[in-house]
Amino acid sequence: MSLTTPSEPGPPPEPAPDPEVGPAVASPAGHAANGPGGAPPRPPFAQDWRRIARMGAIGAFGQIFISLSNMPVKLDGRAIIEGILSLGYLSLVVLPLAAGSRVGHQIRREGVPFHRPGAHEVVGGAACGALVGGGLSLLAVLIANFDLREPLVNWSPILADLLAFNRGTAFAVVIWLVIGAAVGAAGGLLRVAPPLVRRVLWTMVLTLFGAAVLESLTTDLAEGMGIEALIDWFYAPRGGLTITGAIALAAGSGVLAFVGRGRIKGAKARIDALEGPARNRAHLGLIMATAAVLVILPMFAGKLTNELLANVGLFVLLALGLNIVVGLAGILDLGYVAFFAVGSYSAAVLTAATSPKIHPELPWFVALIGVVLLTGLVGLFIGAPVIRMRGDYLAIVTLGFGEIIRLLFLSDWLSGWFGGSQGITNIPGAEIFGLAEVAGTDPRSVFYLVLAFCAIAIYVSWRLERSRIGRAWMAVREDETVAEAMGINTVNVKLLAFVVGAVLGSFSGAIFSAKVGSVFPASFLILVSIVILVVVIFGGMGNIVGVIAGSAVLIGVLGGPKQPGLLAEFSEFKLLIYGALLVWMMLARPEGLIPSVRRTRELHQEELAQDAWLRGQTEDDNGEAQS
């Protein structure tokens, strides 16, 4: 029954209908709507011009920043589609597209009116995109009239010619306003288009971009499979997709996206609906199929692809170890590179004849036992004094310990043991039970060794996550005070996370020393810890599949701190891109690329509570709440 009694005032009168929108009707969910699709579209020019100006100004500043970072000039040599689009010009149209799409964004929550998309979004996107493009128009004028190369080294005629398409400043001013408006309108159209059309268009765009980015990988695989003629049809001699190849790829991917709409989600839903042995068999089948691809793929790949796969695998192994520390236990460890360094130096000392003081020259697998023990002790040594700290204090102290370990290996005090700045060289490869030797000269064998240890790390992480200790880690991550009140020994639990993460990191270090054949203190900068942390956050903290996906995307495409990726042109911009991705992930998708279900609930708990509160408030206002 209604909570309103005769002695109480009735519900407030409904607001007068907006003449531009029409009378609002309360939907069962509690938000204003006109029909099942929401309120009618807003008039095209009924814009929030202040919001457009703000987003346009931010986008224009971003365009100027990207241009003065020299990214467009450096990336202009990498073609996406031959003679039509390069990676440099692509970097200049991303912001107008994003701004044009975002400016029409509406918050769809309980109690908040929602208007159907229409011409309003297209007009707003075009206006915002024109302002963003105007940043490049302004930059072209400034470069033509002022010389600021003293403080800004990239303030150059080369950039001016690129912005003007080699046609003069006046052309640059006009063309970037036009391009910005057109691309911004396209971003607005994406909001108006039906979901199926959006899916098809995004699939086509991502397919073309992915094919251009993966050109070296695809070419390398084609040579191993003997289909060079087909690849020559798709790719131009100087790089980039041919026009006919781009059309064929776009059409094929669009048809597949249309035909396969909903089938991937449907298959995932069917697998998630399975229970007991049936679900285990489905997961086992997926694992076996993935393993078969990873085993067969290197056989057809050349050295370039296998080297890339080996580097990605090393970072997967490191990220899996850090995922236990950060993703499961919630310990922000900024000095994780210390365990990588200890594993590398321990393996080098125990296996290399050139080790300065101790050189037992043990077989690699025997030395690995010593590596695990030594790294576990270092994990205890680092974890014991800092484990009672929390939050920022813990992060700062682990950062300090990571630098201390590197400086110890670099110091003259221990140079008689570890070689100081000269490091340890001529490290032998990893012998596999005396049958084969894995060394950097054969990246395929290195990848298979890394793959074996990644499989071990994945299995250990999976078992620990579902064990009693794993649940204790997640309880500590969610609320350490409550976990301690429930009887969990938080000190021991966090210390165990440190040790397990250290051991997994030592595996990667031992393989790294055998692969490279030498170790130097310069290989273990704090930047390695930061990159691994970015990989874990980007992929999805607490989720094994997410961590692997994050490593494949970031390390495979951009490369590691000193390891090249598929896009070698990004070598001097990778840290800038890492930072931008990290900021974007924190704002837009803090749970990561492939999030853990538990972690997603933790991060969005406040939003769910707010929606529930708004729903209750709306029901009270409409007099629909039940006693």
URHU-V594007 format. One record per residue. N is the residue number from 1. RES is the residue in one small letter. NEAR is the number of other ideal C-beta (glycine too) atoms within 12 Angstrom. D_LAST is the distance of its C-alpha to the last C-alpha in Angstrom with 1 decimal. Layout:
BEGIN
n:N res:RES near:NEAR d_last:D_LAST
n:N res:RES near:NEAR d_last:D_LAST
END
This chain:
BEGIN
n:1 res:m near:9 d_last:5.9
n:2 res:s near:16 d_last:6.7
n:3 res:l near:17 d_last:6.2
n:4 res:t near:18 d_last:10.0
n:5 res:t near:11 d_last:11.8
n:6 res:p near:7 d_last:15.5
n:7 res:s near:6 d_last:16.8
n:8 res:e near:10 d_last:15.4
n:9 res:p near:10 d_last:17.2
n:10 res:g near:15 d_last:16.1
n:11 res:p near:18 d_last:15.9
n:12 res:p near:11 d_last:19.4
n:13 res:p near:8 d_last:22.0
n:14 res:e near:16 d_last:22.7
n:15 res:p near:13 d_last:25.8
n:16 res:a near:10 d_last:29.1
n:17 res:p near:16 d_last:30.1
n:18 res:d near:19 d_last:32.7
n:19 res:p near:10 d_last:36.0
n:20 res:e near:16 d_last:37.0
n:21 res:v near:26 d_last:33.8
n:22 res:g near:22 d_last:32.4
n:23 res:p near:18 d_last:29.0
n:24 res:a near:25 d_last:26.1
n:25 res:v near:22 d_last:23.6
n:26 res:a near:24 d_last:20.2
n:27 res:s near:25 d_last:20.3
n:28 res:p near:14 d_last:17.4
n:29 res:a near:24 d_last:18.0
n:30 res:g near:30 d_last:17.4
n:31 res:h near:30 d_last:21.0
n:32 res:a near:30 d_last:23.5
n:33 res:a near:28 d_last:25.7
n:34 res:n near:24 d_last:28.2
n:35 res:g near:16 d_last:28.3
n:36 res:p near:12 d_last:27.9
n:37 res:g near:15 d_last:30.5
n:38 res:g near:26 d_last:28.9
n:39 res:a near:30 d_last:30.3
n:40 res:p near:28 d_last:34.0
n:41 res:p near:28 d_last:36.6
n:42 res:r near:29 d_last:37.6
n:43 res:p near:19 d_last:41.1
n:44 res:p near:22 d_last:43.8
n:45 res:f near:16 d_last:44.9
n:46 res:a near:21 d_last:41.5
n:47 res:q near:26 d_last:41.8
n:48 res:d near:22 d_last:40.7
n:49 res:w near:17 d_last:44.4
n:50 res:r near:13 d_last:43.7
n:51 res:r near:21 d_last:42.0
n:52 res:i near:34 d_last:44.8
n:53 res:a near:22 d_last:47.4
n:54 res:r near:19 d_last:45.9
n:55 res:m near:35 d_last:45.6
n:56 res:g near:40 d_last:49.0
n:57 res:a near:22 d_last:50.6
n:58 res:i near:24 d_last:49.2
n:59 res:g near:42 d_last:50.4
n:60 res:a near:35 d_last:53.8
n:61 res:f near:23 d_last:54.2
n:62 res:g near:31 d_last:53.4
n:63 res:q near:40 d_last:56.0
n:64 res:i near:35 d_last:58.6
n:65 res:f near:25 d_last:57.8
n:66 res:i near:36 d_last:58.1
n:67 res:s near:41 d_last:61.4
n:68 res:l near:29 d_last:62.9
n:69 res:s near:29 d_last:62.0
n:70 res:n near:25 d_last:64.6
n:71 res:m near:37 d_last:62.2
n:72 res:p near:39 d_last:63.0
n:73 res:v near:32 d_last:66.7
n:74 res:k near:27 d_last:66.6
n:75 res:l near:33 d_last:64.4
n:76 res:d near:29 d_last:66.3
n:77 res:g near:19 d_last:68.7
n:78 res:r near:33 d_last:66.0
n:79 res:a near:32 d_last:65.6
n:80 res:i near:39 d_last:62.5
n:81 res:i near:31 d_last:64.2
n:82 res:e near:23 d_last:67.9
n:83 res:g near:16 d_last:69.0
n:84 res:i near:19 d_last:65.5
n:85 res:l near:26 d_last:63.1
n:86 res:s near:31 d_last:63.7
n:87 res:l near:32 d_last:61.3
n:88 res:g near:31 d_last:62.4
n:89 res:y near:32 d_last:61.3
n:90 res:l near:32 d_last:58.1
n:91 res:s near:37 d_last:57.1
n:92 res:l near:44 d_last:57.4
n:93 res:v near:36 d_last:55.1
n:94 res:v near:34 d_last:52.2
n:95 res:l near:42 d_last:50.8
n:96 res:p near:47 d_last:50.9
n:97 res:l near:37 d_last:49.2
n:98 res:a near:32 d_last:46.4
n:99 res:a near:45 d_last:46.0
n:100 res:g near:43 d_last:46.0
n:101 res:s near:36 d_last:43.3
n:102 res:r near:32 d_last:41.1
n:103 res:v near:41 d_last:41.4
n:104 res:g near:40 d_last:39.2
n:105 res:h near:25 d_last:36.5
n:106 res:q near:25 d_last:32.9
n:107 res:i near:16 d_last:29.9
n:108 res:r near:19 d_last:27.6
n:109 res:r near:23 d_last:24.2
n:110 res:e near:30 d_last:20.7
n:111 res:g near:27 d_last:20.6
n:112 res:v near:23 d_last:24.4
n:113 res:p near:30 d_last:26.3
n:114 res:f near:29 d_last:28.8
n:115 res:h near:34 d_last:32.1
n:116 res:r near:26 d_last:34.2
n:117 res:p near:33 d_last:37.5
n:118 res:g near:27 d_last:40.6
n:119 res:a near:25 d_last:43.7
n:120 res:h near:32 d_last:41.9
n:121 res:e near:39 d_last:41.9
n:122 res:v near:33 d_last:45.6
n:123 res:v near:34 d_last:46.8
n:124 res:g near:45 d_last:44.9
n:125 res:g near:44 d_last:46.2
n:126 res:a near:39 d_last:49.8
n:127 res:a near:37 d_last:49.6
n:128 res:c near:47 d_last:48.3
n:129 res:g near:48 d_last:50.8
n:130 res:a near:39 d_last:53.7
n:131 res:l near:38 d_last:52.9
n:132 res:v near:48 d_last:52.9
n:133 res:g near:44 d_last:56.1
n:134 res:g near:36 d_last:57.5
n:135 res:g near:38 d_last:57.6
n:136 res:l near:48 d_last:60.3
n:137 res:s near:34 d_last:62.1
n:138 res:l near:29 d_last:62.2
n:139 res:l near:38 d_last:63.4
n:140 res:a near:37 d_last:66.2
n:141 res:v near:25 d_last:67.4
n:142 res:l near:24 d_last:67.4
n:143 res:i near:31 d_last:69.3
n:144 res:a near:25 d_last:71.9
n:145 res:n near:13 d_last:72.5
n:146 res:f near:16 d_last:72.0
n:147 res:d near:14 d_last:73.3
n:148 res:l near:18 d_last:70.8
n:149 res:r near:16 d_last:72.0
n:150 res:e near:8 d_last:72.8
n:151 res:p near:10 d_last:69.2
n:152 res:l near:20 d_last:67.7
n:153 res:v near:14 d_last:69.9
n:154 res:n near:26 d_last:68.3
n:155 res:w near:27 d_last:69.0
n:156 res:s near:22 d_last:71.7
n:157 res:p near:18 d_last:73.3
n:158 res:i near:21 d_last:72.1
n:159 res:l near:34 d_last:68.5
n:160 res:a near:33 d_last:69.5
n:161 res:d near:21 d_last:71.2
n:162 res:l near:33 d_last:68.2
n:163 res:l near:44 d_last:65.9
n:164 res:a near:26 d_last:68.4
n:165 res:f near:25 d_last:69.2
n:166 res:n near:15 d_last:72.8
n:167 res:r near:16 d_last:72.9
n:168 res:g near:17 d_last:72.7
n:169 res:t near:26 d_last:70.3
n:170 res:a near:17 d_last:69.5
n:171 res:f near:22 d_last:68.6
n:172 res:a near:34 d_last:66.2
n:173 res:v near:29 d_last:64.5
n:174 res:v near:24 d_last:63.8
n:175 res:i near:30 d_last:63.1
n:176 res:w near:43 d_last:60.4
n:177 res:l near:31 d_last:58.6
n:178 res:v near:24 d_last:58.8
n:179 res:i near:36 d_last:57.9
n:180 res:g near:41 d_last:54.9
n:181 res:a near:34 d_last:53.6
n:182 res:a near:25 d_last:54.2
n:183 res:v near:37 d_last:52.6
n:184 res:g near:46 d_last:49.6
n:185 res:a near:34 d_last:49.2
n:186 res:a near:31 d_last:49.3
n:187 res:g near:42 d_last:46.5
n:188 res:g near:40 d_last:44.5
n:189 res:l near:30 d_last:45.5
n:190 res:l near:31 d_last:44.0
n:191 res:r near:33 d_last:40.6
n:192 res:v near:28 d_last:41.3
n:193 res:a near:21 d_last:42.8
n:194 res:p near:17 d_last:40.8
n:195 res:p near:17 d_last:39.8
n:196 res:l near:17 d_last:42.6
n:197 res:v near:19 d_last:45.2
n:198 res:r near:24 d_last:44.1
n:199 res:r near:26 d_last:44.3
n:200 res:v near:27 d_last:47.8
n:201 res:l near:26 d_last:49.0
n:202 res:w near:23 d_last:47.9
n:203 res:t near:28 d_last:49.4
n:204 res:m near:27 d_last:52.7
n:205 res:v near:29 d_last:52.8
n:206 res:l near:20 d_last:52.0
n:207 res:t near:30 d_last:54.5
n:208 res:l near:35 d_last:57.3
n:209 res:f near:30 d_last:56.5
n:210 res:g near:25 d_last:56.3
n:211 res:a near:33 d_last:59.6
n:212 res:a near:39 d_last:61.3
n:213 res:v near:31 d_last:60.1
n:214 res:l near:31 d_last:61.0
n:215 res:e near:37 d_last:64.5
n:216 res:s near:31 d_last:66.5
n:217 res:l near:33 d_last:64.5
n:218 res:t near:32 d_last:64.7
n:219 res:t near:28 d_last:68.5
n:220 res:d near:28 d_last:69.1
n:221 res:l near:28 d_last:67.4
n:222 res:a near:25 d_last:69.2
n:223 res:e near:22 d_last:72.5
n:224 res:g near:24 d_last:71.8
n:225 res:m near:20 d_last:70.7
n:226 res:g near:11 d_last:73.7
n:227 res:i near:17 d_last:71.7
n:228 res:e near:17 d_last:73.1
n:229 res:a near:12 d_last:74.0
n:230 res:l near:18 d_last:70.4
n:231 res:i near:27 d_last:69.3
n:232 res:d near:19 d_last:72.2
n:233 res:w near:20 d_last:70.8
n:234 res:f near:34 d_last:67.3
n:235 res:y near:32 d_last:68.5
n:236 res:a near:26 d_last:71.1
n:237 res:p near:14 d_last:74.1
n:238 res:r near:14 d_last:73.1
n:239 res:g near:28 d_last:69.4
n:240 res:g near:30 d_last:66.3
n:241 res:l near:37 d_last:65.4
n:242 res:t near:29 d_last:67.8
n:243 res:i near:22 d_last:66.5
n:244 res:t near:17 d_last:66.9
n:245 res:g near:30 d_last:65.2
n:246 res:a near:31 d_last:62.3
n:247 res:i near:20 d_last:61.8
n:248 res:a near:21 d_last:62.0
n:249 res:l near:32 d_last:59.5
n:250 res:a near:29 d_last:57.1
n:251 res:a near:19 d_last:57.4
n:252 res:g near:22 d_last:57.1
n:253 res:s near:27 d_last:54.1
n:254 res:g near:27 d_last:52.4
n:255 res:v near:17 d_last:53.1
n:256 res:l near:19 d_last:51.8
n:257 res:a near:27 d_last:48.6
n:258 res:f near:22 d_last:48.1
n:259 res:v near:16 d_last:49.0
n:260 res:g near:19 d_last:47.1
n:261 res:r near:20 d_last:43.9
n:262 res:g near:16 d_last:40.9
n:263 res:r near:15 d_last:43.3
n:264 res:i near:16 d_last:43.2
n:265 res:k near:13 d_last:39.5
n:266 res:g near:13 d_last:39.4
n:267 res:a near:16 d_last:42.0
n:268 res:k near:16 d_last:40.1
n:269 res:a near:12 d_last:36.8
n:270 res:r near:16 d_last:38.9
n:271 res:i near:20 d_last:40.4
n:272 res:d near:15 d_last:37.0
n:273 res:a near:13 d_last:35.7
n:274 res:l near:19 d_last:38.6
n:275 res:e near:13 d_last:38.3
n:276 res:g near:10 d_last:40.9
n:277 res:p near:10 d_last:44.6
n:278 res:a near:15 d_last:44.1
n:279 res:r near:16 d_last:42.4
n:280 res:n near:14 d_last:45.1
n:281 res:r near:15 d_last:47.8
n:282 res:a near:21 d_last:46.3
n:283 res:h near:21 d_last:46.2
n:284 res:l near:16 d_last:49.7
n:285 res:g near:17 d_last:51.0
n:286 res:l near:19 d_last:49.7
n:287 res:i near:20 d_last:51.3
n:288 res:m near:15 d_last:54.5
n:289 res:a near:14 d_last:54.7
n:290 res:t near:22 d_last:54.2
n:291 res:a near:20 d_last:56.8
n:292 res:a near:14 d_last:59.2
n:293 res:v near:17 d_last:58.9
n:294 res:l near:30 d_last:59.5
n:295 res:v near:20 d_last:62.5
n:296 res:i near:18 d_last:64.1
n:297 res:l near:25 d_last:63.5
n:298 res:p near:31 d_last:65.9
n:299 res:m near:20 d_last:68.7
n:300 res:f near:21 d_last:68.8
n:301 res:a near:30 d_last:68.2
n:302 res:g near:24 d_last:70.9
n:303 res:k near:22 d_last:71.1
n:304 res:l near:26 d_last:69.0
n:305 res:t near:31 d_last:65.9
n:306 res:n near:34 d_last:66.4
n:307 res:e near:34 d_last:66.8
n:308 res:l near:40 d_last:63.6
n:309 res:l near:41 d_last:61.8
n:310 res:a near:43 d_last:63.3
n:311 res:n near:40 d_last:62.1
n:312 res:v near:42 d_last:58.5
n:313 res:g near:42 d_last:58.6
n:314 res:l near:51 d_last:59.7
n:315 res:f near:50 d_last:56.8
n:316 res:v near:48 d_last:54.4
n:317 res:l near:48 d_last:55.7
n:318 res:l near:56 d_last:55.2
n:319 res:a near:53 d_last:51.7
n:320 res:l near:49 d_last:50.7
n:321 res:g near:52 d_last:51.9
n:322 res:l near:52 d_last:50.1
n:323 res:n near:54 d_last:46.9
n:324 res:i near:49 d_last:46.8
n:325 res:v near:51 d_last:47.3
n:326 res:v near:41 d_last:45.1
n:327 res:g near:45 d_last:42.8
n:328 res:l near:44 d_last:41.9
n:329 res:a near:44 d_last:42.7
n:330 res:g near:33 d_last:41.8
n:331 res:i near:46 d_last:45.2
n:332 res:l near:32 d_last:46.5
n:333 res:d near:46 d_last:50.2
n:334 res:l near:33 d_last:52.5
n:335 res:g near:45 d_last:55.6
n:336 res:y near:55 d_last:55.2
n:337 res:v near:47 d_last:58.6
n:338 res:a near:47 d_last:60.2
n:339 res:f near:53 d_last:59.6
n:340 res:f near:52 d_last:60.9
n:341 res:a near:49 d_last:64.0
n:342 res:v near:46 d_last:64.6
n:343 res:g near:48 d_last:64.3
n:344 res:s near:48 d_last:66.9
n:345 res:y near:47 d_last:69.3
n:346 res:s near:46 d_last:69.1
n:347 res:a near:46 d_last:69.9
n:348 res:a near:49 d_last:72.7
n:349 res:v near:37 d_last:74.3
n:350 res:l near:36 d_last:74.2
n:351 res:t near:39 d_last:75.6
n:352 res:a near:35 d_last:77.8
n:353 res:a near:18 d_last:81.5
n:354 res:t near:23 d_last:81.4
n:355 res:s near:32 d_last:78.9
n:356 res:p near:22 d_last:80.8
n:357 res:k near:15 d_last:80.8
n:358 res:i near:25 d_last:79.1
n:359 res:h near:21 d_last:79.7
n:360 res:p near:18 d_last:79.4
n:361 res:e near:20 d_last:79.0
n:362 res:l near:26 d_last:76.5
n:363 res:p near:23 d_last:75.3
n:364 res:w near:35 d_last:72.0
n:365 res:f near:27 d_last:69.8
n:366 res:v near:21 d_last:71.4
n:367 res:a near:37 d_last:70.8
n:368 res:l near:33 d_last:67.2
n:369 res:i near:21 d_last:66.6
n:370 res:g near:28 d_last:68.1
n:371 res:v near:43 d_last:65.9
n:372 res:v near:32 d_last:62.7
n:373 res:l near:22 d_last:63.8
n:374 res:l near:32 d_last:64.9
n:375 res:t near:41 d_last:61.8
n:376 res:g near:30 d_last:59.5
n:377 res:l near:22 d_last:61.5
n:378 res:v near:36 d_last:61.1
n:379 res:g near:41 d_last:57.3
n:380 res:l near:26 d_last:57.3
n:381 res:f near:24 d_last:59.5
n:382 res:i near:40 d_last:57.4
n:383 res:g near:38 d_last:54.0
n:384 res:a near:21 d_last:54.9
n:385 res:p near:19 d_last:55.4
n:386 res:v near:32 d_last:52.5
n:387 res:i near:33 d_last:49.8
n:388 res:r near:19 d_last:48.2
n:389 res:m near:24 d_last:47.7
n:390 res:r near:23 d_last:44.6
n:391 res:g near:15 d_last:43.8
n:392 res:d near:12 d_last:46.5
n:393 res:y near:18 d_last:48.9
n:394 res:l near:30 d_last:49.0
n:395 res:a near:26 d_last:49.6
n:396 res:i near:19 d_last:52.5
n:397 res:v near:27 d_last:54.1
n:398 res:t near:40 d_last:54.1
n:399 res:l near:28 d_last:55.5
n:400 res:g near:24 d_last:58.3
n:401 res:f near:37 d_last:59.0
n:402 res:g near:39 d_last:59.3
n:403 res:e near:27 d_last:61.9
n:404 res:i near:27 d_last:63.7
n:405 res:i near:41 d_last:64.2
n:406 res:r near:36 d_last:65.7
n:407 res:l near:25 d_last:67.9
n:408 res:l near:25 d_last:69.2
n:409 res:f near:40 d_last:70.3
n:410 res:l near:27 d_last:71.9
n:411 res:s near:18 d_last:73.7
n:412 res:d near:15 d_last:77.4
n:413 res:w near:12 d_last:76.5
n:414 res:l near:24 d_last:75.3
n:415 res:s near:19 d_last:77.4
n:416 res:g near:15 d_last:79.7
n:417 res:w near:22 d_last:76.9
n:418 res:f near:38 d_last:74.9
n:419 res:g near:31 d_last:77.4
n:420 res:g near:23 d_last:75.8
n:421 res:s near:19 d_last:75.5
n:422 res:q near:21 d_last:77.8
n:423 res:g near:33 d_last:75.3
n:424 res:i near:38 d_last:76.3
n:425 res:t near:20 d_last:77.8
n:426 res:n near:23 d_last:79.2
n:427 res:i near:40 d_last:76.3
n:428 res:p near:32 d_last:76.8
n:429 res:g near:29 d_last:74.4
n:430 res:a near:42 d_last:72.1
n:431 res:e near:23 d_last:74.1
n:432 res:i near:21 d_last:72.1
n:433 res:f near:12 d_last:73.8
n:434 res:g near:11 d_last:77.2
n:435 res:l near:11 d_last:76.7
n:436 res:a near:17 d_last:75.7
n:437 res:e near:24 d_last:75.3
n:438 res:v near:35 d_last:72.3
n:439 res:a near:28 d_last:73.3
n:440 res:g near:29 d_last:72.4
n:441 res:t near:19 d_last:75.2
n:442 res:d near:23 d_last:73.3
n:443 res:p near:32 d_last:69.7
n:444 res:r near:34 d_last:68.9
n:445 res:s near:31 d_last:69.5
n:446 res:v near:39 d_last:67.6
n:447 res:f near:35 d_last:64.5
n:448 res:y near:29 d_last:64.7
n:449 res:l near:40 d_last:64.9
n:450 res:v near:40 d_last:62.0
n:451 res:l near:34 d_last:60.1
n:452 res:a near:25 d_last:60.8
n:453 res:f near:40 d_last:59.5
n:454 res:c near:38 d_last:56.4
n:455 res:a near:27 d_last:55.7
n:456 res:i near:25 d_last:56.0
n:457 res:a near:38 d_last:53.8
n:458 res:i near:32 d_last:51.1
n:459 res:y near:19 d_last:51.2
n:460 res:v near:28 d_last:51.1
n:461 res:s near:39 d_last:48.2
n:462 res:w near:23 d_last:46.3
n:463 res:r near:17 d_last:46.9
n:464 res:l near:35 d_last:46.2
n:465 res:e near:33 d_last:42.9
n:466 res:r near:17 d_last:41.6
n:467 res:s near:19 d_last:43.2
n:468 res:r near:15 d_last:42.0
n:469 res:i near:28 d_last:43.8
n:470 res:g near:30 d_last:42.2
n:471 res:r near:21 d_last:38.6
n:472 res:a near:31 d_last:39.9
n:473 res:w near:39 d_last:41.2
n:474 res:m near:34 d_last:37.9
n:475 res:a near:29 d_last:36.1
n:476 res:v near:34 d_last:38.7
n:477 res:r near:36 d_last:38.2
n:478 res:e near:25 d_last:34.4
n:479 res:d near:18 d_last:34.6
n:480 res:e near:29 d_last:37.9
n:481 res:t near:13 d_last:36.6
n:482 res:v near:15 d_last:33.8
n:483 res:a near:25 d_last:36.3
n:484 res:e near:20 d_last:38.8
n:485 res:a near:12 d_last:36.3
n:486 res:m near:17 d_last:35.7
n:487 res:g near:11 d_last:39.4
n:488 res:i near:27 d_last:40.8
n:489 res:n near:18 d_last:44.2
n:490 res:t near:31 d_last:43.6
n:491 res:v near:26 d_last:47.3
n:492 res:n near:23 d_last:48.7
n:493 res:v near:37 d_last:46.1
n:494 res:k near:43 d_last:46.8
n:495 res:l near:31 d_last:50.5
n:496 res:l near:34 d_last:50.4
n:497 res:a near:42 d_last:48.8
n:498 res:f near:44 d_last:51.7
n:499 res:v near:36 d_last:54.2
n:500 res:v near:40 d_last:52.9
n:501 res:g near:51 d_last:52.6
n:502 res:a near:48 d_last:56.1
n:503 res:v near:43 d_last:57.6
n:504 res:l near:46 d_last:56.1
n:505 res:g near:53 d_last:57.5
n:506 res:s near:45 d_last:60.9
n:507 res:f near:46 d_last:61.2
n:508 res:s near:51 d_last:61.0
n:509 res:g near:47 d_last:63.5
n:510 res:a near:48 d_last:66.0
n:511 res:i near:52 d_last:65.9
n:512 res:f near:48 d_last:66.3
n:513 res:s near:48 d_last:69.4
n:514 res:a near:45 d_last:70.9
n:515 res:k near:40 d_last:70.1
n:516 res:v near:35 d_last:71.4
n:517 res:g near:29 d_last:74.3
n:518 res:s near:28 d_last:74.0
n:519 res:v near:42 d_last:71.5
n:520 res:f near:28 d_last:71.6
n:521 res:p near:31 d_last:69.3
n:522 res:a near:22 d_last:68.7
n:523 res:s near:32 d_last:66.7
n:524 res:f near:41 d_last:63.9
n:525 res:l near:28 d_last:62.8
n:526 res:i near:30 d_last:59.3
n:527 res:l near:28 d_last:58.6
n:528 res:v near:41 d_last:58.4
n:529 res:s near:41 d_last:55.4
n:530 res:i near:30 d_last:53.7
n:531 res:v near:41 d_last:54.3
n:532 res:i near:49 d_last:53.0
n:533 res:l near:40 d_last:49.8
n:534 res:v near:43 d_last:49.4
n:535 res:v near:49 d_last:49.8
n:536 res:v near:47 d_last:47.1
n:537 res:i near:40 d_last:44.6
n:538 res:f near:44 d_last:45.5
n:539 res:g near:41 d_last:45.3
n:540 res:g near:35 d_last:42.1
n:541 res:m near:43 d_last:42.0
n:542 res:g near:40 d_last:41.3
n:543 res:n near:33 d_last:42.2
n:544 res:i near:40 d_last:45.6
n:545 res:v near:31 d_last:45.8
n:546 res:g near:35 d_last:44.7
n:547 res:v near:50 d_last:47.4
n:548 res:i near:38 d_last:50.0
n:549 res:a near:27 d_last:49.0
n:550 res:g near:43 d_last:49.1
n:551 res:s near:47 d_last:52.6
n:552 res:a near:33 d_last:53.8
n:553 res:v near:35 d_last:52.6
n:554 res:l near:43 d_last:53.6
n:555 res:i near:41 d_last:56.7
n:556 res:g near:35 d_last:57.8
n:557 res:v near:36 d_last:57.7
n:558 res:l near:39 d_last:58.2
n:559 res:g near:32 d_last:59.9
n:560 res:g near:39 d_last:59.8
n:561 res:p near:32 d_last:61.2
n:562 res:k near:23 d_last:64.7
n:563 res:q near:33 d_last:64.2
n:564 res:p near:24 d_last:64.5
n:565 res:g near:36 d_last:61.9
n:566 res:l near:38 d_last:62.2
n:567 res:l near:37 d_last:62.1
n:568 res:a near:25 d_last:65.0
n:569 res:e near:35 d_last:64.8
n:570 res:f near:29 d_last:61.7
n:571 res:s near:23 d_last:63.5
n:572 res:e near:20 d_last:63.7
n:573 res:f near:29 d_last:60.2
n:574 res:k near:31 d_last:58.3
n:575 res:l near:24 d_last:57.1
n:576 res:l near:23 d_last:55.9
n:577 res:i near:31 d_last:54.0
n:578 res:y near:32 d_last:52.6
n:579 res:g near:21 d_last:51.3
n:580 res:a near:28 d_last:49.8
n:581 res:l near:29 d_last:48.1
n:582 res:l near:26 d_last:46.6
n:583 res:v near:18 d_last:45.2
n:584 res:w near:21 d_last:43.8
n:585 res:m near:30 d_last:42.2
n:586 res:m near:18 d_last:40.6
n:587 res:l near:11 d_last:39.1
n:588 res:a near:18 d_last:38.3
n:589 res:r near:24 d_last:38.0
n:590 res:p near:24 d_last:38.0
n:591 res:e near:29 d_last:37.3
n:592 res:g near:40 d_last:40.7
n:593 res:l near:30 d_last:42.4
n:594 res:i near:27 d_last:41.2
n:595 res:p near:31 d_last:38.4
n:596 res:s near:30 d_last:37.3
n:597 res:v near:19 d_last:33.8
n:598 res:r near:27 d_last:33.0
n:599 res:r near:33 d_last:34.6
n:600 res:t near:22 d_last:32.7
n:601 res:r near:18 d_last:29.3
n:602 res:e near:24 d_last:30.6
n:603 res:l near:26 d_last:31.8
n:604 res:h near:18 d_last:28.8
n:605 res:q near:17 d_last:26.1
n:606 res:e near:13 d_last:25.6
n:607 res:e near:20 d_last:25.4
n:608 res:l near:17 d_last:22.7
n:609 res:a near:15 d_last:20.6
n:610 res:q near:18 d_last:21.3
n:611 res:d near:23 d_last:20.2
n:612 res:a near:18 d_last:16.9
n:613 res:w near:18 d_last:16.5
n:614 res:l near:23 d_last:17.7
n:615 res:r near:25 d_last:15.4
n:616 res:g near:20 d_last:12.3
n:617 res:q near:20 d_last:14.2
n:618 res:t near:29 d_last:15.1
n:619 res:e near:26 d_last:11.8
n:620 res:d near:21 d_last:10.9
n:621 res:d near:25 d_last:14.3
n:622 res:n near:28 d_last:14.0
n:623 res:g near:22 d_last:10.9
n:624 res:e near:22 d_last:9.7
n:625 res:a near:18 d_last:6.7
n:626 res:q near:10 d_last:3.8
n:627 res:s near:11 d_last:0.0
END
